Amino acid sequence: MAGWANIGKIPELQRRILFTVGILAAYRLGVHIVIPGINPAALRNYFDQMGGGGVFGLLNTFTGGGFLNMSIFALGIMPYITASIILQLLTVVFPYLDRLSKEGEVGRKKITQYTRYLTVVLAAVQGVGIAFMVEGYEQIGGAPIVTDPGWGFRIMTVVTLTAGTALIMWLGEQITERGIGNGISLIIFAGIVAAVPSGIFRTLEQYSSGALSPFTILMVGLGMVIVIGAIVYVERAQRRIQVQYPARTVGRKMYKGVKTSLPLKVNTSGVIPPIFASSLLMFPTTFSQLFSEADQTWLRWFGEAFNPLSWQYNTLYGVLIIFFCFFYTAVQFNPVDVAENLKKNGGYIPGVRPGQNTADYIDRILTRITVGGSLYLVAVCVLPSILMGTLNIPFFFGGTGLLIVVGVAMDTASQMEAHMLSRHYDGFLGPKGPKMKGRRSR
């Protein structure tokens, strides 16, 4: 706690926090700016009649209400996440992208540029789908949702939604560079947290009407506490591999051998797999709106299959989470590079030969803990959502949202601690080196 109290004494960290808060406030303001040509009251009436469920309810949760308002930020940051997934998958397929990923900062900037271009394309495609979707429901309670349907409205919607997604992408990058970091994750975090007050209000309404009993609410609260505790425990859990550095001689000095450890997180991928999986499952739903509604049976089956409470959706969701756990862990952590670095520095794992044997040993341990980490993510993201949906609890209590909120909060706290630690060392040593003076000569 003493460390957090020092935030007020660090001007740079204060500026970063205020900058981040300002960017998030601008994002929340844009959520309430409606696309031209939309009747917000008629659209909200339609969602109320539909119950606000399904994959669109999930999309509305991730966009902080932007989809329900049909605002300029209705697509949120999901096209950017989808583009990032596609680029990372293509890196494995195309040697050119693989070389770029290994060229350091220059290659990373080039891949980021390609990701931005692909984000614009995906946002435009989803914008067309949303324009057709909104036009498809012309009358809700006698009031049209689109005041002037046609290609003028469609083009305006595509341009507006694409520009909105590009703006959110830029805001996230600004938070990462000039704020406290984790820009994209913080934007998703802000969208989910913004839905909490309305969710609590709806829960109280259900309690007042008798739809929810005090025992059910108590059990939900207890379940949330247990899930949060499990998330914090697993996210901090590590598997430490013992590493030995032998004694060595440098010049005339003899350095003793050192015993240390190589920490491997149980959940190396963090909250990335659920976000990636959710983004991929949202994209085909909006894309399907490009097709005609003549085949009502097919569209009805598609809507039911992609309902977050259906077994088809949750099965596919769980499979995608497991896939992205292994994929993102493989991208972030390379056992061969770790083994080579240990060998170059004279380090070794007791009982394991340096080189390829060490890489295989690390890979074997990493695979085992990734299996456990992926099953943990599936349990947290899928099971609570099914239980809460069965009990008719507002969707923001779902496991995916809870995991993202807790995970991002922990990552952000770590970023702030890193800033404070860095600032502490700067203040101790000074910008030009140590400020400690030697003894005065006598």
N, C-alpha and C positions, 0 to 999 in steps of 0.2 A: 504493500500500500504506500510505503514511503516513496517508492519509485514513481508511482502514478501522481503523487502530490507534487512532484518536480516538473510536471508538464507545464505549469504556469511560469516556471523559471527558464524555459527553453523557447526563445522567440521563434526559431526556425520551425519547431514542431507545432507551435501554436498557429503559425501561418499555414502550415500544411493541413492541419485539422480544419481551420476556418475555410480554406480553399475547397477542401473536400465537401464540407457541409454546404457551401455555396453552390457547388456543382450539382449535388444531390437535390438541393432545393429547386434549381433550375429544371432538373429532370422531372421533379414532381409537378412543377408548374405546367410543363408541356403535356403531361398526362391528361390535363383537363382542357386542352385546346382541341376542339372537335374538327374533324375533316369537313371542309366546305361541302354543302349539299346534303348533310345528314341531319335528320330530326332526332335529337338526343332523347327526347321524352318517348317517342315511338319505339326507338331502339331498346331503351331500358325496359319498356313495357313488354317487348318481345322476349327479352332475356328473363324477365320475371316469370312470364308464362312458361318458358322452357325450363325454369328451375335453376338456370345458371350452372348446370352440371356439364358432364362430358368433357371432352378434351378442350373445348373452348373455355370452360370454367377454369381448367388448369392453365391455359394460356393467359386468361385474365389475371390469375394469381401471379404468374411470373412477370407480367407487365404492370403490376401494381394498379389494376383497374383501367389501364389504357385501352384494352380491347373492349371492355364493356362500354366505355365512353366513346369508342371508335375515334380515338384521338390521333394526333399526328404520330404518337408513339405506340400505336396499337400493335405493331409487330414486336416491339421491345428490342432486345439484343439478340433474340434467337437466330435471325439470319446470319449474324456474325459468328455465333457459336457453330452453326451448321457449316459455314464456310471453313472455319478452323478445322472441324472434323475432316472434311473432304480433303483439305490440303495435307493434313497429317497422314491420311490414308494414301494419298497419291505420292507422298514422300517415299513410301515403301515400294511403290510400283515404278516410278520414274527415276532413273539415276541422276538426272539433272537437279531435281528437287532434293534428292539425298545429298548431293554435293553442296548445294546451297545451305542445307541445314548444318553442315560441318564446317562452314567457312566463317563461323563466329558472328560478330556483329553485322558485318556487311551482308552475309547470307540471310540472317534473321530479318533484316530490314526489307530485303527483296521478297521473302516469303510473306511478310506482313503486308507488303504492297499488293501481292497477288490475292491475299485474303480479303483485302478491302474491295478489290474489283469483283471478286466472286460474291461478296456480301451484297453489293449493289444489285447484281444479277438476281440472286435469290430473293432479295427484298422486292424487286420488281415483279417476279413471278408470283410471290405470295400476295403482293398488292393486287394483282389482277384477279387472283382467286377470291380475295376478300371483297373486291368491287362487285363481282358477279354474285357472290353469296348475299351481300346486302340487298342488291337489286332483286334477288330471287324471292325475297319476302317483302312484297310491296305494301301489303295492308296488314297492320296490327291494330286491332281495335278501331278500325276506320281511319287511322292516320298513317300516311305513307312514311316509310323510313327514309327513302331517297326522294327529295323534293323535285329533282329534275333528272330522272334516269337517262342513260344514253352514253355514248362514247365520250362526251365531254366530261361527265362525272367519272367515268372509268379512268380516263387519262389523268384527271386531277387527283384521283385517289392513289393511283400508282406513283405519281410524282411526289405527292405529299408523304406517303408511307415510306418510300425509298429515302427521301431526304430526312425523314424523322429517324430512321434506322442509322443512316450515316452520321447524323448529329449525335445520337446516343453512343455510337462507336467512338466518335471523337471525344465526347465527354469522358468515357471510360479511360481512354488513353491519357487524357489530361490528369485524371486522378492518379493513374499509375506513375506518371512522370513528375508531376508537381504536387500531388497530394500525399496520402499515406499509403499508397499502393493498392493492389488488387482492385483496379478500377471496374472491370467488367463484373467481377463477383460482388462488389459493393452495390452496383446498380441493381443486380438481381436481388440482393439482400434488402435494399430499400423498397423494392416493389412488393416483396413478400411481407415485410414488416408493416408497410402502409395498409395492408388488408387486415391486420390483426384487430384494430378497434371495431371495424364493421363486423368482423366475425364474432367478436365477443358480444356485440349488441344483438346480433341474430341469435346467438346462443341464449341470451337472457330473454329474448322474445319467445323462443321455444320453451324455455323454462316457465315463463309466465302463462303461456297457453296450455301448459300441461304436457307438451310433446316430449319434454325431457324431465326425468326425475332427478332429485338431488343426488341420489346414489349414482346415477349415470354420469353426472357432471363430476362427482368426486372421483369416480374411477377413471374418467378421461384425464383429469388433472394429475392423478397419481401415475397414470400411464405416461403422460408427457414428462414428468419428473424422472421416471425410470429410463425413458428413451434418451433424454438429455444426458443423464449420468452415463449411460452406455456409450453415447457418442463421444463425450469428453474422455472417457477411459480408453476407448479403442484408438481415438485420434492421437493420444499421447503415448500409446503402447509402442514399444520397440523390441526388436530382436537384435541383441548385441553379439557380434562375432569377435572373439578375442584375437588381437593382432599383436605380434611380438616384433620389436625392433632390436637387433643385436647391438652389443657394445661396439664402438668404433673409435678410431683414433684420427684426430684432425690436428695436424702439426705436432705439437708436443702435448696436446691435451687429450685425455682419455675420457670419453663419454660413456656412461653406463647404459645398459640395455633398458628399453622402455616397454612397458606393457600398456596397451591401450585397447580400444574396441571400435569396431565398425558398426554404427547403429543403422538398422534397417527398420523403417516404419512398417507397422502392420498394414496400414492403409496408405501406401505411398501415393496413390492418385488423388487422395482427398475427396472433395465434392465434385470433381470434374466428371466422373462417369454418370451420375444421375442427371447432371445438367446436359451432357451430351445426349444421353438416351432420351430425355424429355424433348430436347430440341428436334431430334430425328423423328419422333413420333408425332410431333405437332405439324411438321412440314407436309406430309402427305394428305392430312385432313384439309388444310387450306388449299392445297393443289387440286384436290378433288372437286372443288367448287368451279373449276374451269369447265367441267363437263356439264352436259344438259341434265336436267332433273327428270327426263322422260322415264328413265328406269328407276322408279321409286323404290322397288324392291332392293336393287343393288345399293342405292344410297342409304336405305334404312339399315341394311346389314352392315355397311361400312361404318355408319354412325354408332351402331351397337358394339361393333368389334373394337372401336377406338374409344369407347367409354372407359374412363380410368377405373371404374369398378368392375369391368368385365374380366373374365379369366384370360381371354385372348390378349387384351392389352397388358395385363400384369405379367403374363408369361413372357411376352415379347420384351417388356420393360426389364424384367429380371435378366433375360438372356443378354440384352444390350448392355446392362450394367456390368455383368461379368466380363463381357468382351472388352469393354472400354477400360476396365480395371487392369486387365493384362496388357492391353495395347498401350495405355498411357504409362504404365509402369515400365514397359520395355523401352518407350521413347525417353523417359526421364532417367532411367538407371541402366547403365551398360556394365555387366559384370566383367567383361573382357577388359574394358578400360580401367576399371578399379583394380583388377589383378595386375595389369601392367604397371600402374602407378605404384602399387605396393612393391613389386619386384624392383623397379627403378630406385626406390628409396630404401631398399634393403629390408622391407617388412615382409612378414610371412604369417600365415595362420598355423598355429601349432598342430602338427600331425598331418598337414596338407602340403604337398609339394608346390613351389611357386609356379606361376605360369598358367597353363591351360587347366591344370587340376584345381587351382585356386578359383579360376573363373567358373568352372563347373560346380564346385562346392557352393560358391556364393549364389549361383543361378538356381541351384536345387533348393537352398533355403529360401530364396526370394520367391520361388514358385509356390512353395508350401504356405508361406505367410500371405501371399496374394490370394490364394484360394480362400483362406479364412477371412481376409479383408473384403473380398468380393461378396461372400455369403453374408457377412455383416451388413454390407450396404444394401443387399437385396432385402434382408430382414427388416432393416430400418425404413426403407423406402416403400416397400410393398405391403407388408403386413399391417402397419398402423392405418394406412389409407383404406384398406379393405374393411378393417374393423370400424373405423370412423364413418365410412360410407354406409355400412350396415346399420349403425346407430343414428344415421342422419345428422351427423355433426358437421358444421361448416368446414369446408375443404382446407382452410389454412392450417388446421391442426394436423394435416397429413404429414407422413414421415419424411417425404422429400423436402418439403418446405422447412421442416424442423431441422433436418440435417444441414441444409444450406445455410440457414440462419446461424446455427451453433458453429458450424465449420468456418464460415466466413468471419464470424466474431472472433474466434480463436486465432485465425490467421492475421486479422487486423490488429489484435492485441500484440501478437508477436512482432509485427511490423513496427508498431509504436515503441515497443520495448527496445527493438534494435536501434531506432532513431535516438532514444534516450541514452542507450549505452554508448553509441557513437559520439553523441554530444558530450557525454561525461568524460570520455577519453580526450576529446578535443579540448575541453576546458582544463583538463589536468596537464596535458602536454603543451597546449598552446598551438597556434597555427604555424609557428616556426621552430617547434621543438620544445624540449623541457624548459620550464621556467625556474627550476630549482637552482639555487646559487651554491657554489662551493664555499668552503671555509675561507674566511678572510686571512690573508697572509699576515704573519706577525713580523 
